[in-house]
Amino acid sequence: MRDHPTDCLDAYDLYLRGNQFLAAAGSPDFPLAIEYLERAVEADPEFAHAHAKLSIAHTSMYWFGHDRSQDRLARAKAAADRAITLRSELPLSHLAQGWYYYWGKRDFDRALRHFELARATWPGITDALVLIGGIRRRQGDWDHALVLFADAAGSNPACWVCHVEAANTHILRRDFDAARRAMSRARYLVPSVEYPRRVAAFLELADGGDVAAARRLLTPATNFVDILFATTARWTRLARVIAGDLDSLLLGLDVSELRDPAGYHLARAELAGRSGDPGLAAAHYESARALLVELCALRPEDPDIYSALAIAYAGLGLRNEALHEAAMALQLRPVSMDAVDGPLGLESLARVYTMLGDHDAAIGTLEGLLAIPSTISATMLRLDPVWAPLEGRPEFQALLR
């Protein structure tokens, strides 16, 4: 590797600043990272490292739901391609390509090829090991994933992400004792970073159902609105269980400033339905439906939108439409394609069945989820209010034991 990736001191200073915002523990600022990295490549258009990091920042904006546009992905790909053109032997260039294919396109095979090329050049590269482990987990190779996370932690003792990802893997497999050991190591390394605390709070709920312990881990600093509208369903579940008075929380929001107004309307609809106001619930479900139909046209490949739309249709009592959208979500991302996020489509289908009053189908779907790795646990089923309509069924009670 070169000692001096650029001869332009201004470009290098901008690169370091951008990388600082990109790599901030637990709270990266992607827009600021992009601003500095774009200035870095303007100062030195031949600066491969900066192009690669710029690509990773754009891809991260897409993956974490800040901007799910095709333009964002195109910018990520252009920067990654430029890095490869400039320095095809650079591990970071291949990391950027791999990140794009993994987080941008969910093309696991192409992502793996680039991550393995980076690893071949730099065997102990932590990012490559963690990302390969993440893909192996999605491919259902759980043991291999855990080995890779352990290798990453061995190559970089300060890697708290390695331990959190191991914990996430154990949670999915419902090996809660192992998850607690991994989280203990992560929290020792970064006691104040929110993401490990969020995972630890989820673990408290999924394992022992200790709502008070989960709340202690997250309050007062946690923004429950961010959790409620997170891109991953398990965090919305966490907010439903521990955030307390969600209705008051939601009423204080300016919907026009939200990144996910459809998620807001779904949350308000669910709360209105539970509080006995069907008219208000229907109004919010309709608002969510209208927004999600537009999003489906813009992002027809995104299964999360179809799952959300299925719930909106179910809330409006439109059975055929709800089941059709739920099936679309499962078709786009089946468990066989993604062992981590695939089960989320089944969870949404179970919610749809529950809302439509088809409790046998809902319980059967939940039983199937409990038989495979997923973020559903018996304790979480008991705590999450969306399953309350099933509580009177002996078959549902059997799932809780």
Beta strands, then each sheet from edge to edge (+ up, - down):
end
